Every structure is written in structure tokens, then in C-alpha cells.
Amino acid sequence: MDHRGRLRRLQAALPDNKLDFLLVTHLPNIRYLSGFTGSAAALLVGERGATLFTDGRYIAQARAEVKNARIAIGSKAPPLAAADQLTRQRRSPPARLLGIEAESLTVGMRDRVAAALRGRVRVRSAPPLVERARMVKDASEIQLLREAVGLGASLFRVAREKIWPGASEVEVAAAMEYEARQQGAEGTSFPTIIASGPRSAVVHGRASRARIPRRGFVVCDFGVILAGYCSDRTRTVHVGPPSKEARDGYMTVLEAQQAAIAAVRPGVTAAEVDGVAREVLRKRKLSRYFTHSTGHGLGLEIHEAPRLAAQQAQQLKPGMVVTIEPGVYVPGKWGVRIEDVVVVTSSGCEVLMPTEKELVII
């Protein structure tokens, strides 16, 4: 990973944003910039260098993982340790403005940081500089995502083996998660979703003790973390013979998903991709049952920018990695979602680890 290059590009962006320093407190951003994977840290970035603040639990880990920043070990909360360093600065001229990641810093900690600076340095919310950089993945990140998506995709075989009438949803999820660990996953990207029968209409129907019925859809939404990078995939199967309504609903969602994938290319906006999926569902009078965005970015986090939704003006660029996952959810009856991960290329997109998406009947 090019941690040094990432940090240099961030440092070069500070003057344009009228910042003397940026206090990075969102842990995925710290990992992205420095390689540090601990659970307590702050990274103070200035034009002339960077310092990682953490505590005594991470002395050896920080020294092993961080090569492009000074390491400071202390007993204070890392953001406060960073503020203390700024008050002792011998910079000429002295720093006047510290940017913070407002989305990841509590109001209480912001107040404590401001108090620790004693009025010598002002604090203001910074633009999402690191998140913007993370939207476009480099070749090493895309390879890691490809491997994570491949491992995650293999879990659907386990789901097909374990889904049968009378089995509980948690039994299916547990078997998939065990297999993921056996194959080397660090964990799951999110609590595995196995939602059967009427529960398939619950968008985030985490696996429960509910028994899989003799007839109905089962939505399987699952992902793994591999080398820090997340995968995300959804497949929907049907137990027993599907009704015409169910089969037509599935085929409509599949058509919407394929149309949205075909729309992904550089220069297209996130809203336009979302609109393509919704238009297919609108023509089948099912758009009112599509209640979430068509997709989202993913990488070190399961949900990253960009978001593929209405009114999202972000243009897609080569290297962006997003999910395409339209769905239809008829309350109390049935739900269907189909999801793949795609990477934007110079001329369109590539589906990472494509697999068959015909309706599986168990």
C-alpha cells in the first residue's frame, strides 16, 4: 500500500483548504494514510510531517505498521495528546487553524481539544479530504477487494446447502460465517442477513431464530473482511415452487440490476445509475417497493462514498468500487434483492467475481 504517497497528497491539499494541520480521528482514514490498525489513535497531519498518537497497548504494533509518521505513545486520549503537541509547537509562523473530522469526533471531545489548544490554534470542521481520496481505489486496493469479493461469493454455496424448510435463519448464517473464518476472513462485513418468507420484505432482516418456511423467498446478504477490505453480495432463492407474482418480481429485480450495471461508466452521475434501476421497476409498477439506494461505495468500510441515489451529483470515475443492489419489498409478503460489486473502468465497469443469477429454487 502506498501510504507515503497518500499522506503526501493529503499534505499538499492542506494549503488549498486553508488548514495548517488536519487531525484525523476516523480509524479507517488513519489506516488508509498510515497502515495503523489499532483501535485507539489520532493522526496529526501537517505540511511538514505527521505524528500518530496512540497508547501503550500499541507500542509494538505501531512501530511495525507505521513507516511514514512519527509515533507518540502517551496516556492521554489521542486527540488531546495531539492538541498538546500543537500548543508546544516551534513552527514559524505558528499554526493558526486545525481541521477536524467532525463526523468522527464527538462534541465533547471537540470541546476538550479546543480547550487544550488554549486559544492558540482555532478549530474548524474540515472537508472530507480523506474520504474523497478513498473513493478512487488504486490497483492494490482493487486486488484486495477482488479477493474479498471472491471469498465472500463462495459462501453462497454454503447457504444453498443449508437452506431447507424448518432450518432456522441463524443456522444458515452461522454455517456461512464459520466457512468464512475457515477460509481466512478476519470477520464479516456486517451481521449476515438471512431473511425468509414474509421476513424477506425486511430490508436489513438480520438472521433470526425464525424457521425457513416450506414456500417463499430467502434473501441472503453477506460479506467478509479480508486484509481490512470488505465484500458485499446478495442473492435471493425461493423455497418451493414460486408463484407467477414471485417469479415475475424476481425477474424484474434482475432486469433492474443488469440495467444499472450496464449504466455504470466514467462521467455518469450516481443519481443517473440509481434512476436507471428505478425506471425498470417503475414500468412494472414496483418502484414504490424499492426503499433504499441502488448502491454504495465500499472498501475499508462496508459503506463508503459514493452513494448511488437520487440527487447524488457525484460523477463516477475509474477506480471507484460500488455495489449495485436494487430490491423490491412487498410488506408482509415477499422481498427480493440482487447485489454485485463493480469497479468502474475507463470504458464501463467490471463485475468483481460474477456468478449466475438465475432464480434458484430449493
ZAMARGU-4260 file (C-alpha; in steps of 0.2 Angstrom, whole numbers, plus 5000, padded with zeros to 4 digits):
<rodrens>
0) 5000/5000/5000 | 5006/5017/4995 | 5004/5025/5012 | 5018/5038/5010 | 5010/5044/4993
5) 4993/5045/5001 | 5000/5056/5015 | 5009/5067/5004 | 4994/5070/4993 | 4984/5075/5009
10) 4998/5086/5015 | 4998/5095/4998 | 4979/5098/4999 | 4980/5107/5016 | 4985/5125/5010
15) 4971/5124/4997 | 4959/5121/5011 | 4967/5135/5022 | 4972/5122/5035 | 4989/5122/5045
20) 4985/5104/5052 | 4972/5091/5050 | 4968/5080/5065 | 4962/5063/5058 | 4952/5053/5070
25) 4942/5041/5059 | 4951/5025/5061 | 4948/5019/5043 | 4956/5035/5037 | 4971/5033/5049
30) 4973/5015/5042 | 4972/5022/5024 | 4985/5035/5027 | 4997/5026/5039 | 4993/5007/5039
35) 4990/5008/5058 | 4976/4995/5063 | 4974/4998/5081 | 4958/5004/5090 | 4964/5020/5098
40) 4973/5033/5088 | 4974/5050/5081 | 4985/5056/5066 | 4990/5074/5066 | 4995/5079/5048
45) 5004/5095/5044 | 5013/5100/5028 | 5030/5096/5035 | 5026/5079/5043 | 5013/5068/5053
50) 5013/5061/5070 | 5002/5046/5075 | 4996/5047/5093 | 4991/5031/5102 | 4993/5022/5119
55) 5005/5009/5127 | 4995/4995/5121 | 5000/4998/5104 | 5019/5002/5105 | 5025/4986/5096
60) 5010/4987/5083 | 5013/5005/5079 | 5031/5003/5076 | 5028/4988/5065 | 5014/4995/5055
65) 5018/5014/5053 | 5033/5019/5042 | 5028/5036/5036 | 5024/5046/5053 | 5032/5049/5069
70) 5025/5038/5083 | 5020/5046/5100 | 5014/5035/5114 | 5005/5043/5129 | 4992/5041/5142
75) 4980/5054/5136 | 4966/5052/5124 | 4975/5053/5107 | 4966/5069/5101 | 4971/5078/5117
80) 4989/5072/5115 | 4989/5079/5098 | 4982/5096/5104 | 4995/5096/5117 | 5009/5095/5104
85) 5002/5109/5094 | 5002/5120/5110 | 5021/5116/5111 | 5025/5119/5093 | 5040/5129/5087
90) 5034/5132/5070 | 5037/5148/5062 | 5024/5156/5058 | 5014/5146/5071 | 4999/5136/5066
95) 4983/5145/5067 | 4970/5133/5060 | 4967/5115/5064 | 4954/5105/5054 | 4945/5091/5062
100) 4935/5076/5055 | 4918/5082/5063 | 4909/5066/5058 | 4920/5056/5069 | 4924/5067/5084
105) 4911/5069/5097 | 4905/5087/5103 | 4913/5083/5120 | 4930/5079/5113 | 4929/5093/5101
110) 4927/5105/5116 | 4941/5097/5125 | 4953/5098/5110 | 4948/5117/5109 | 4951/5119/5127
115) 4968/5110/5127 | 4973/5122/5112 | 4971/5137/5124 | 4966/5149/5110 | 4982/5147/5102
120) 4975/5137/5087 | 4957/5138/5081 | 4947/5123/5077 | 4935/5121/5062 | 4927/5106/5053
125) 4937/5101/5038 | 4930/5095/5021 | 4930/5076/5020 | 4948/5076/5012 | 4952/5058/5016
130) 4935/5051/5011 | 4937/5059/4994 | 4953/5051/4991 | 4947/5034/4997 | 4933/5035/4984
135) 4945/5030/4970 | 4954/5014/4973 | 4972/5010/4967 | 4977/4994/4959 | 4982/4986/4976
140) 4966/4990/4984 | 4956/4984/4969 | 4966/4967/4970 | 4962/4966/4989 | 4943/4969/4985
145) 4943/4956/4971 | 4950/4943/4984 | 4937/4948/4997 | 4923/4948/4985 | 4929/4931/4979
150) 4929/4924/4996 | 4913/4931/5000 | 4905/4924/4984 | 4910/4907/4989 | 4899/4907/5004
155) 4883/4906/4994 | 4887/4888/4991 | 4885/4885/5010 | 4869/4895/5010 | 4861/4884/4996
160) 4867/4868/5006 | 4859/4874/5022 | 4843/4882/5017 | 4829/4870/5019 | 4811/4871/5026
165) 4812/4870/5045 | 4830/4876/5047 | 4832/4892/5057 | 4840/4908/5049 | 4853/4909/5061
170) 4859/4891/5057 | 4862/4896/5039 | 4871/4912/5044 | 4882/4903/5057 | 4887/4890/5044
175) 4892/4904/5032 | 4901/4914/5044 | 4911/4898/5050 | 4916/4894/5032 | 4922/4912/5030
180) 4933/4910/5045 | 4939/4894/5039 | 4944/4902/5023 | 4954/4916/5031 | 4942/4930/5033
185) 4945/4942/5048 | 4926/4943/5051 | 4910/4948/5042 | 4907/4965/5035 | 4891/4966/5044
190) 4879/4954/5053 | 4874/4941/5040 | 4856/4944/5033 | 4846/4928/5031 | 4828/4934/5029
195) 4815/4921/5024 | 4796/4921/5020 | 4787/4937/5025 | 4804/4942/5033 | 4812/4944/5016
200) 4802/4960/5014 | 4813/4967/5029 | 4827/4976/5020 | 4840/4973/5034 | 4832/4957/5040
205) 4847/4950/5051 | 4847/4931/5053 | 4834/4927/5067 | 4828/4911/5075 | 4813/4911/5063
210) 4811/4894/5054 | 4813/4894/5035 | 4795/4891/5028 | 4790/4877/5015 | 4787/4891/5002
215) 4794/4908/5000 | 4809/4919/4996 | 4825/4919/5006 | 4836/4934/5005 | 4854/4931/5008
220) 4865/4946/5011 | 4883/4943/5016 | 4901/4949/5016 | 4918/4946/5023 | 4933/4957/5028
225) 4949/4951/5021 | 4965/4961/5024 | 4954/4975/5030 | 4944/4976/5014 | 4925/4972/5014
230) 4915/4962/5002 | 4896/4963/5000 | 4884/4952/4990 | 4866/4947/4990 | 4857/4933/4982
235) 4839/4928/4984 | 4832/4910/4982 | 4815/4903/4983 | 4810/4888/4993 | 4796/4878/4985
240) 4788/4882/4968 | 4787/4901/4966 | 4770/4909/4961 | 4769/4919/4945 | 4770/4935/4955
245) 4786/4929/4964 | 4794/4924/4948 | 4790/4940/4939 | 4796/4950/4954 | 4812/4941/4954
250) 4815/4944/4935 | 4810/4962/4937 | 4823/4965/4950 | 4836/4956/4940 | 4832/4966/4925
255) 4834/4982/4935 | 4851/4976/4942 | 4858/4972/4925 | 4852/4988/4918 | 4860/4998/4932
260) 4877/4988/4929 | 4876/4992/4911 | 4874/5011/4915 | 4890/5012/4926 | 4904/5021/4917
265) 4915/5036/4919 | 4906/5053/4919 | 4889/5046/4924 | 4882/5053/4940 | 4877/5042/4955
270) 4859/5048/4953 | 4859/5043/4935 | 4863/5025/4939 | 4850/5025/4953 | 4837/5032/4940
275) 4840/5018/4928 | 4836/5004/4941 | 4821/5014/4947 | 4814/5016/4929 | 4814/4997/4926
280) 4804/4995/4942 | 4793/5009/4938 | 4787/5002/4922 | 4782/4986/4931 | 4773/4996/4945
285) 4786/4990/4958 | 4796/5006/4961 | 4786/5011/4977 | 4793/4995/4985 | 4811/5000/4982
290) 4815/5009/4998 | 4834/5011/4998 | 4848/5017/4987 | 4854/5007/4972 | 4871/5005/4979
295) 4886/5012/4988 | 4905/5013/4988 | 4915/5000/4999 | 4932/4997/5004 | 4940/4998/5021
300) 4921/5001/5027 | 4906/4992/5021 | 4898/5009/5017 | 4908/5022/5009 | 4906/5036/4996
305) 4899/5037/4983 | 4881/5034/4986 | 4870/5029/4971 | 4854/5038/4975 | 4843/5051/4969
310) 4850/5069/4969 | 4868/5062/4971 | 4878/5073/4958 | 4895/5064/4961 | 4902/5058/4944
315) 4909/5040/4943 | 4927/5039/4940 | 4939/5024/4935 | 4944/5015/4951 | 4928/5018/4961
320) 4921/5002/4968 | 4902/5002/4971 | 4888/4989/4974 | 4873/4988/4963 | 4859/4981/4973
325) 4841/4986/4968 | 4827/4977/4978 | 4808/4975/4979 | 4800/4973/4996 | 4781/4970/4997
330) 4777/4972/5016 | 4771/4956/5024 | 4773/4945/5008 | 4790/4944/5000 | 4806/4953/4996
335) 4820/4951/4983 | 4837/4959/4982 | 4851/4955/4970 | 4868/4963/4973 | 4886/4963/4965
340) 4901/4973/4967 | 4908/4983/4952 | 4924/4993/4948 | 4922/5007/4936 | 4934/5006/4922
345) 4940/5018/4908 | 4926/5012/4897 | 4912/5005/4908 | 4913/4993/4923 | 4919/4976/4928
350) 4908/4965/4939 | 4920/4958/4953 | 4918/4939/4953 | 4902/4937/4943 | 4891/4922/4947
355) 4875/4915/4940 | 4859/4925/4945 | 4845/4914/4938 | 4832/4911/4951 | 4837/4896/4962
360) 4823/4885/4968 | 4826/4874/4983
</rodrens>
